[in-house]
Amino acid sequence: MEYTVMKLGRLAGVSARTLRYYDEIGLLKPVRVSTSGYRVYGQAEVDRLQQILFYRELDVGLDEIGKLLSDPQYDAVEALKAHRRKLCENRDRLGRLIGNIDKTIAMKEGGITMTDAERFEGFKQNLIDENEKQYGKEVREKYGNERVDKSNEKLKGMSEAQYAAAQQLGDDLINTLGRALKSGDPSGKLAQETADMHRRWLSYYWDAYSGEAHLGLAQMYVDDERFRAYYNKAGSGAAVFLRDAVKIYTEKRGEY
């Protein structure tokens, strides 16, 4: 079956303007243009539009979508399976938050009681899931499943006050790192204060602290581009600066 811009737009729930734009940028070309100048789309274009819209639901940019769909190795079935996995993850994440909201409403209306930890369960579990998705493989390979599992359990058991304090300390850490970086001296007072803040921040999540593990983690921040990008928000070279500051810090404490 073939569709004009208007008919395909109504079918897919997108505007004709959007389809014309996709044509202009080469993301979704019509199979042909009629003698009257109308864009005409066939089944292959319908399939491609569905994939585009799946990626858009997952907040993938148009440039990236174009690269993915143009890849000679692109497999539509595998892509659909990947879409499904990601959508299920989002469903589970939203389900936890909805459940948390429902319980909070019931508590406010006097129907149930909630502990401080329960009020933040959904947020903490989502944080754990996001960390596992982004960094789980590397961290588990470096520290082992048992240690990571204990860290996750410790996070889930945090009180409201502890959770808020950990989040605030993490923000303060980045700010202090940025100021220390400007000094250029990882052994300086502000840099060593940053390293100590990092130790205290880790202690919210780690079951037990060791200087060797602390330095190992700081090195991973340098080696892994995702961690490096996170800490480099404080300034260019911040991840390396933090690693150097932590090395000096642990040596001074006689822990490495």
Backbone hydrogen bonds in HBPLUS format (Angstrom, degrees):
<---DONOR---> <-ACCEPTOR-->    atom                        ^
c    i                          cat <-CA-CA->   ^        H-A-AA   ^      H-
h    n   atom  resd res      DA  || num        DHA   H-A  angle D-A-AA Bond
n    s   type  num  typ     dist DA aas  dist angle  dist       angle   num
A0003-TYR N   A0041-TYR O   2.82 MM  38  5.09 151.3  1.91 142.3 151.8     1
A0041-TYR N   A0003-TYR O   2.76 MM  38  5.09 163.8  1.79 151.3 157.1     2
A0008-LEU N   A0004-THR O   2.88 MM   4  6.01 166.4  1.90 156.2 160.3     3
A0009-GLY N   A0005-VAL O   2.86 MM   4  5.92 155.3  1.92 148.0 155.6     4
A0010-ARG N   A0006-MET O   3.02 MM   4  6.26 158.5  2.06 147.3 152.2     5
A0011-LEU N   A0007-LYS O   2.95 MM   4  6.14 156.8  2.01 144.9 151.9     6
A0012-ALA N   A0008-LEU O   2.91 MM   4  6.07 160.5  1.95 152.1 156.1     7
A0013-GLY N   A0009-GLY O   2.78 MM   4  5.62 128.6  2.04 141.7 154.7     8
A0014-VAL N   A0009-GLY O   3.01 MM   5  4.83 144.4  2.14 135.0 140.8     9
A0018-THR N   A0015-SER O   3.11 MM   3  5.19 121.4  2.47  95.3 108.9    10
A0019-LEU N   A0015-SER O   3.22 MM   4  6.64 157.5  2.27 147.8 152.9    11
A0020-ARG N   A0016-ALA O   2.93 MM   4  6.21 155.2  2.00 150.1 157.2    12
A0021-TYR N   A0017-ARG O   2.94 MM   4  6.18 150.8  2.02 144.2 152.4    13
A0022-TYR N   A0018-THR O   2.89 MM   4  6.21 157.1  1.94 151.4 157.5    14
A0023-ASP N   A0019-LEU O   3.05 MM   4  6.30 146.1  2.17 140.9 149.7    15
A0024-GLU N   A0020-ARG O   2.94 MM   4  6.26 157.0  2.00 146.6 152.6    16
A0025-ILE N   A0021-TYR O   3.03 MM   4  6.32 153.8  2.10 155.4 161.0    17
A0027-LEU N   A0022-TYR O   2.80 MM   5  4.97 129.9  2.05 156.8 160.3    18
A0028-LEU N   A0022-TYR O   3.14 MM   6  5.15 164.3  2.16 109.7 111.7    19
A0026-GLY N   A0023-ASP O   3.05 MM   3  5.04 154.5  2.12 102.6 110.5    20
A0031-VAL N   A0040-VAL O   2.81 MM   9  5.95 127.5  2.09 145.8 161.8    21
A0032-ARG N   A0040-VAL O   3.37 MM   8  5.45 156.7  2.43 144.8 146.8    22
A0040-VAL N   A0032-ARG O   2.90 MM   8  5.45 152.8  1.97 173.9 165.0    23
A0034-SER N   A0038-TYR O   2.79 MM   4  5.15 160.9  1.83 151.7 151.1    24
A0037-GLY N   A0034-SER O   2.84 MM   3  5.13 161.6  1.87 112.5 117.7    25
A0046-VAL N   A0042-GLY O   3.06 MM   4  6.39 147.2  2.17 145.8 155.8    26
A0047-ASP N   A0043-GLN O   2.93 MM   4  6.23 160.2  1.97 153.2 157.4    27
A0048-ARG N   A0044-ALA O   2.99 MM   4  6.23 156.0  2.05 141.1 148.0    28
A0049-LEU N   A0045-GLU O   2.84 MM   4  6.02 156.5  1.90 145.1 151.5    29
A0050-GLN N   A0046-VAL O   3.04 MM   4  6.30 154.4  2.11 147.3 153.9    30
A0051-GLN N   A0047-ASP O   3.16 MM   4  6.52 156.9  2.22 147.3 152.7    31
A0052-ILE N   A0048-ARG O   2.89 MM   4  6.22 159.2  1.94 151.6 157.8    32
A0053-LEU N   A0049-LEU O   2.92 MM   4  6.15 162.7  1.95 154.4 157.9    33
A0054-PHE N   A0050-GLN O   2.96 MM   4  6.22 148.5  2.06 146.4 155.4    34
A0055-TYR N   A0051-GLN O   2.99 MM   4  6.29 165.2  2.01 155.2 158.0    35
A0056-ARG N   A0052-ILE O   2.89 MM   4  6.18 152.3  1.96 147.2 156.0    36
A0057-GLU N   A0053-LEU O   2.99 MM   4  6.18 149.0  2.09 141.9 149.0    37
A0058-LEU N   A0055-TYR O   2.99 MM   3  5.08 135.0  2.20  97.7 110.8    38
A0060-VAL N   A0055-TYR O   3.07 MM   5  5.42 169.5  2.08 145.3 144.3    39
A0059-ASP N   A0056-ARG O   2.92 MM   3  4.90 157.3  1.98 109.1 110.9    40
A0065-ILE N   A0061-GLY O   2.92 MM   4  6.19 156.3  1.98 151.8 159.4    41
A0066-GLY N   A0062-LEU O   2.95 MM   4  6.17 160.8  1.99 150.3 154.5    42
A0067-LYS N   A0063-ASP O   3.12 MM   4  6.44 155.1  2.19 145.4 151.6    43
A0068-LEU N   A0064-GLU O   2.94 MM   4  6.20 160.5  1.98 152.6 157.9    44
A0069-LEU N   A0065-ILE O   2.92 MM   4  6.13 169.9  1.93 160.4 162.2    45
A0070-SER N   A0066-GLY O   3.03 MM   4  6.01 135.3  2.24 138.8 150.1    46
A0071-ASP N   A0068-LEU O   3.31 MM   3  5.38 155.1  2.37 100.8 108.0    47
A0074-TYR N   A0071-ASP O   2.90 MM   3  5.21 163.7  1.93 118.4 121.5    48
A0079-ALA N   A0075-ASP O   2.87 MM   4  6.07 152.0  1.95 152.5 161.7    49
A0080-LEU N   A0076-ALA O   2.95 MM   4  6.19 151.8  2.03 144.4 151.2    50
A0081-LYS N   A0077-VAL O   3.00 MM   4  6.34 153.8  2.07 147.4 154.7    51
A0082-ALA N   A0078-GLU O   2.92 MM   4  6.19 152.6  1.99 144.7 152.3    52
A0083-HIS N   A0079-ALA O   2.84 MM   4  6.13 155.5  1.90 148.6 155.7    53
A0084-ARG N   A0080-LEU O   2.92 MM   4  6.15 158.0  1.97 146.5 152.3    54
A0085-ARG N   A0081-LYS O   3.00 MM   4  6.31 158.8  2.05 147.8 152.8    55
A0086-LYS N   A0082-ALA O   3.05 MM   4  6.29 166.6  2.07 154.4 157.2    56
A0087-LEU N   A0083-HIS O   2.87 MM   4  6.06 160.1  1.91 154.1 160.1    57
A0088-CYS N   A0084-ARG O   2.87 MM   4  6.03 153.3  1.94 149.1 156.4    58
A0089-GLU N   A0085-ARG O   2.98 MM   4  6.25 150.0  2.08 143.8 152.1    59
A0090-ASN N   A0086-LYS O   2.96 MM   4  6.28 156.6  2.01 146.0 152.1    60
A0091-ARG N   A0087-LEU O   2.80 MM   4  6.05 152.8  1.87 144.4 152.7    61
A0092-ASP N   A0088-CYS O   2.86 MM   4  6.10 160.2  1.90 149.6 154.0    62
A0093-ARG N   A0089-GLU O   2.93 MM   4  6.16 157.9  1.98 147.3 153.7    63
A0094-LEU N   A0090-ASN O   2.87 MM   4  6.09 167.3  1.88 153.6 156.7    64
A0095-GLY N   A0091-ARG O   2.76 MM   4  5.88 149.7  1.85 145.0 154.8    65
A0096-ARG N   A0092-ASP O   3.00 MM   4  6.25 151.1  2.09 146.7 152.3    66
A0097-LEU N   A0093-ARG O   3.21 MM   4  6.55 159.0  2.26 146.2 151.6    67
A0098-ILE N   A0094-LEU O   2.80 MM   4  6.03 160.2  1.84 154.0 159.8    68
A0099-GLY N   A0095-GLY O   2.91 MM   4  6.04 158.8  1.95 144.6 150.6    69
A0100-ASN N   A0096-ARG O   2.93 MM   4  6.15 149.9  2.02 142.6 151.1    70
A0101-ILE N   A0097-LEU O   2.89 MM   4  6.17 154.3  1.96 147.6 154.5    71
A0102-ASP N   A0098-ILE O   2.87 MM   4  6.14 162.5  1.90 153.5 158.0    72
A0103-LYS N   A0099-GLY O   3.02 MM   4  6.23 160.2  2.06 146.8 151.5    73
A0104-THR N   A0100-ASN O   2.95 MM   4  6.12 152.4  2.02 143.6 151.8    74
A0105-ILE N   A0101-ILE O   2.85 MM   4  6.11 158.5  1.89 156.0 161.3    75
A0106-ALA N   A0102-ASP O   3.00 MM   4  6.24 161.5  2.03 146.0 151.1    76
A0107-MET N   A0103-LYS O   2.87 MM   4  6.12 147.8  1.98 142.6 151.8    77
A0108-LYS N   A0104-THR O   2.87 MM   4  6.14 160.1  1.90 150.3 155.4    78
A0109-GLU N   A0105-ILE O   2.91 MM   4  6.16 144.5  2.04 147.1 157.2    79
A0111-GLY N   A0106-ALA O   2.69 MM   5  5.01 146.9  1.80 165.6 157.7    80
A0110-GLY N   A0107-MET O   2.97 MM   3  5.02 156.2  2.03 103.1 110.1    81
A0119-ARG N   A0115-THR O   3.20 MM   4  6.52 147.0  2.31 146.8 155.1    82
A0120-PHE N   A0117-ALA O   3.16 MM   3  5.51 148.2  2.26 105.9 114.9    83
A0121-GLU N   A0118-GLU O   3.26 MM   3  5.03 168.0  2.27 102.0 105.6    84
A0124-LYS N   A0120-PHE O   3.00 MM   4  6.17 166.7  2.02 159.7 163.7    85
A0125-GLN N   A0121-GLU O   2.88 MM   4  6.01 163.1  1.90 157.3 161.9    86
A0126-ASN N   A0122-GLY O   3.05 MM   4  6.15 156.2  2.11 143.3 149.8    87
A0127-LEU N   A0123-PHE O   3.01 MM   4  6.26 148.6  2.11 142.1 150.8    88
A0128-ILE N   A0124-LYS O   2.93 MM   4  6.23 156.8  1.99 148.0 154.1    89
A0129-ASP N   A0125-GLN O   2.88 MM   4  6.13 163.5  1.91 151.1 155.5    90
A0130-GLU N   A0126-ASN O   2.90 MM   4  6.05 157.3  1.95 145.5 151.7    91
A0131-ASN N   A0127-LEU O   2.93 MM   4  6.12 160.7  1.97 149.5 154.7    92
A0132-GLU N   A0128-ILE O   2.87 MM   4  6.08 156.7  1.92 151.0 157.9    93
A0133-LYS N   A0129-ASP O   2.94 MM   4  6.13 155.1  2.01 145.2 151.9    94
A0134-GLN N   A0130-GLU O   2.98 MM   4  6.18 159.5  2.02 149.1 154.4    95
A0135-TYR N   A0131-ASN O   2.75 MM   4  5.56 163.5  1.77 149.6 155.5    96
A0136-GLY N   A0132-GLU O   2.93 MM   4  3.93 135.9  2.13 106.2 114.6    97
A0139-VAL N   A0135-TYR O   3.01 MM   4  6.10 176.6  2.01 170.3 171.3    98
A0140-ARG N   A0136-GLY O   2.87 MM   4  5.83 164.3  1.89 153.5 158.3    99
A0141-GLU N   A0137-LYS O   3.03 MM   4  6.14 152.6  2.11 143.4 151.1   100
A0142-LYS N   A0138-GLU O   3.02 MM   4  6.21 146.5  2.13 142.9 152.1   101
A0143-TYR N   A0139-VAL O   2.82 MM   4  5.93 164.7  1.84 156.2 160.0   102
A0144-GLY N   A0140-ARG O   2.73 MM   4  4.63 140.0  1.88 123.2 132.2   103
A0148-VAL N   A0144-GLY O   3.30 MM   4  6.53 164.6  2.32 151.1 155.6   104
A0149-ASP N   A0145-ASN O   2.80 MM   4  5.92 163.2  1.83 156.9 162.0   105
A0150-LYS N   A0146-GLU O   2.99 MM   4  6.16 156.1  2.04 146.0 152.3   106
A0151-SER N   A0147-ARG O   3.01 MM   4  6.23 150.8  2.09 142.2 150.2   107
A0152-ASN N   A0148-VAL O   2.94 MM   4  6.26 155.7  2.00 150.9 157.1   108
A0153-GLU N   A0149-ASP O   2.96 MM   4  6.22 156.0  2.02 147.9 154.4   109
A0154-LYS N   A0150-LYS O   2.91 MM   4  6.13 149.3  2.01 144.0 152.6   110
A0155-LEU N   A0151-SER O   3.01 MM   4  6.31 153.8  2.08 146.2 152.9   111
A0156-LYS N   A0152-ASN O   2.99 MM   4  6.28 159.8  2.03 149.2 154.3   112
A0157-GLY N   A0153-GLU O   3.04 MM   4  6.20 135.8  2.24 138.9 150.0   113
A0157-GLY N   A0154-LYS O   3.23 MM   3  5.12 129.7  2.49  91.8 105.0   114
A0158-MET N   A0155-LEU O   3.18 MM   3  5.39 166.8  2.20 109.7 113.4   115
A0163-TYR N   A0159-SER O   2.90 MM   4  6.06 165.2  1.92 155.6 159.7   116
A0164-ALA N   A0160-GLU O   3.00 MM   4  6.15 164.8  2.02 149.3 153.5   117
A0165-ALA N   A0161-ALA O   2.90 MM   4  6.04 154.1  1.97 144.2 152.0   118
A0166-ALA N   A0162-GLN O   2.90 MM   4  6.09 156.9  1.95 149.5 155.3   119
A0167-GLN N   A0163-TYR O   3.03 MM   4  6.28 160.4  2.07 149.6 154.6   120
A0168-GLN N   A0164-ALA O   2.94 MM   4  6.12 159.7  1.98 147.5 153.2   121
A0169-LEU N   A0165-ALA O   2.86 MM   4  5.99 157.7  1.91 147.5 153.8   122
A0170-GLY N   A0166-ALA O   3.00 MM   4  6.17 150.7  2.08 143.0 150.7   123
A0171-ASP N   A0167-GLN O   3.16 MM   4  6.48 153.4  2.23 144.8 151.1   124
A0172-ASP N   A0168-GLN O   2.89 MM   4  6.16 162.5  1.92 152.3 157.6   125
A0173-LEU N   A0169-LEU O   2.82 MM   4  5.93 146.5  1.93 143.6 152.9   126
A0174-ILE N   A0170-GLY O   3.35 MM   4  6.64 157.0  2.41 144.6 147.6   127
A0175-ASN N   A0171-ASP O   3.22 MM   4  6.54 161.6  2.25 149.4 154.4   128
A0176-THR N   A0172-ASP O   2.85 MM   4  6.05 162.9  1.88 154.2 158.8   129
A0177-LEU N   A0173-LEU O   2.84 MM   4  5.97 156.1  1.89 149.4 156.7   130
A0178-GLY N   A0174-ILE O   3.04 MM   4  6.24 153.9  2.11 144.0 150.2   131
A0179-ARG N   A0175-ASN O   3.22 MM   4  6.58 152.7  2.30 143.3 149.8   132
A0180-ALA N   A0176-THR O   2.85 MM   4  6.09 157.7  1.90 151.8 158.7   133
A0181-LEU N   A0177-LEU O   2.83 MM   4  5.94 152.5  1.91 149.4 156.6   134
A0183-SER N   A0180-ALA O   2.97 MM   3  5.39 142.4  2.11 108.0 118.7   135
A0184-GLY N   A0181-LEU O   3.05 MM   3  5.36 137.6  2.23 104.8 116.1   136
A0188-GLY N   A0185-ASP O   3.05 MM   3  5.28 161.5  2.09 111.1 117.0   137
A0192-GLN N   A0188-GLY O   2.92 MM   4  6.12 159.3  1.96 155.0 160.9   138
A0193-GLU N   A0189-LYS O   2.92 MM   4  6.11 142.2  2.07 141.2 152.1   139
A0194-THR N   A0190-LEU O   2.96 MM   4  6.21 145.3  2.09 138.7 147.8   140
A0195-ALA N   A0191-ALA O   2.99 MM   4  6.37 153.8  2.06 145.9 152.5   141
A0196-ASP N   A0192-GLN O   3.01 MM   4  6.22 153.1  2.08 139.8 146.8   142
A0197-MET N   A0193-GLU O   2.88 MM   4  6.14 151.4  1.96 144.3 152.6   143
A0198-HIS N   A0194-THR O   2.87 MM   4  6.16 150.6  1.96 147.2 155.8   144
A0199-ARG N   A0195-ALA O   2.98 MM   4  6.33 148.3  2.09 141.8 150.1   145
A0200-ARG N   A0196-ASP O   2.94 MM   4  6.27 161.1  1.98 150.6 155.1   146
A0201-TRP N   A0197-MET O   2.81 MM   4  6.03 151.4  1.89 147.4 156.0   147
A0202-LEU N   A0198-HIS O   2.92 MM   4  6.11 159.0  1.96 147.4 152.6   148
A0203-SER N   A0199-ARG O   3.00 MM   4  6.21 146.7  2.11 144.2 153.5   149
A0204-TYR N   A0201-TRP O   3.19 MM   3  5.59 153.2  2.27 106.9 114.4   150
A0205-TYR N   A0202-LEU O   2.84 MM   3  5.40 144.8  1.96 114.6 124.8   151
A0206-TRP N   A0202-LEU O   2.75 MM   4  5.84 164.3  1.77 163.8 168.9   152
A0214-HIS N   A0210-SER O   2.96 MM   4  6.17 153.0  2.04 147.0 155.5   153
A0215-LEU N   A0211-GLY O   2.92 MM   4  6.16 164.8  1.94 154.1 156.2   154
A0216-GLY N   A0212-GLU O   2.92 MM   4  6.11 153.4  1.99 143.1 151.5   155
A0217-LEU N   A0213-ALA O   2.92 MM   4  6.11 151.7  2.00 147.0 153.2   156
A0218-ALA N   A0214-HIS O   3.02 MM   4  6.32 159.2  2.06 147.8 153.7   157
A0219-GLN N   A0215-LEU O   2.91 MM   4  6.16 148.7  2.00 147.3 155.6   158
A0220-MET N   A0216-GLY O   3.08 MM   4  6.34 145.4  2.20 137.2 146.4   159
A0220-MET N   A0217-LEU O   3.01 MM   3  4.97 116.4  2.43  93.0 109.1   160
A0221-TYR N   A0217-LEU O   3.02 MM   4  6.42 141.3  2.18 145.6 156.4   161
A0222-VAL N   A0219-GLN O   3.01 MM   3  5.21 130.0  2.27  99.3 112.3   162
A0223-ASP N   A0219-GLN O   2.98 MM   4  6.32 156.0  2.04 149.2 156.4   163
A0224-ASP N   A0220-MET O   2.88 MM   4  5.76 161.6  1.91 153.1 155.4   164
A0228-ARG N   A0224-ASP O   2.85 MM   4  6.00 166.5  1.87 159.4 163.8   165
A0229-ALA N   A0225-GLU O   2.88 MM   4  5.89 153.4  1.95 136.4 142.8   166
A0230-TYR N   A0226-ARG O   3.15 MM   4  6.38 150.2  2.24 138.9 146.7   167
A0230-TYR N   A0227-PHE O   3.04 MM   3  5.07 115.2  2.48  94.3 110.4   168
A0231-TYR N   A0227-PHE O   3.05 MM   4  6.41 166.0  2.07 163.8 164.2   169
A0232-ASN N   A0228-ARG O   2.85 MM   4  5.89 145.4  1.97 145.4 156.3   170
A0233-LYS N   A0230-TYR O   3.28 MM   3  5.66 160.1  2.32 105.8 110.8   171
A0234-ALA N   A0231-TYR O   3.07 MM   3  5.95 165.7  2.09 120.5 124.1   172
A0235-GLY N   A0232-ASN O   2.95 MM   3  4.98 152.3  2.03  99.7 108.7   173
A0238-ALA N   A0235-GLY O   3.04 MM   3  5.43 147.3  2.15 144.0 139.1   174
A0241-PHE N   A0237-GLY O   3.02 MM   4  6.22 161.1  2.05 151.6 157.7   175
A0242-LEU N   A0238-ALA O   2.85 MM   4  6.02 156.8  1.90 149.6 155.1   176
A0243-ARG N   A0239-ALA O   3.00 MM   4  6.24 160.1  2.04 145.4 150.9   177
A0244-ASP N   A0240-VAL O   2.94 MM   4  6.22 161.0  1.98 153.0 157.6   178
A0245-ALA N   A0241-PHE O   2.90 MM   4  6.12 154.8  1.97 146.8 154.2   179
A0246-VAL N   A0242-LEU O   2.84 MM   4  6.04 158.1  1.89 154.6 160.2   180
A0247-LYS N   A0243-ARG O   2.97 MM   4  6.20 153.1  2.05 146.7 154.0   181
A0248-ILE N   A0244-ASP O   3.14 MM   4  6.41 162.8  2.17 148.4 151.6   182
A0249-TYR N   A0245-ALA O   2.90 MM   4  6.06 157.9  1.95 145.5 152.7   183
A0250-THR N   A0246-VAL O   2.86 MM   4  6.03 166.6  1.88 155.8 157.3   184
A0251-GLU N   A0247-LYS O   3.05 MM   4  6.15 152.8  2.12 143.0 151.0   185
A0252-LYS N   A0248-ILE O   2.94 MM   4  6.13 156.8  2.00 150.2 156.1   186
A0253-ARG N   A0249-TYR O   3.16 MM   4  6.39 146.0  2.28 141.3 150.3   187
A0255-GLU N   A0250-THR O   2.89 MM   5  5.21 163.7  1.91 162.1 159.1   188
A0254-GLY N   A0251-GLU O   3.04 MM   3  4.99 154.4  2.11 100.1 107.8   189
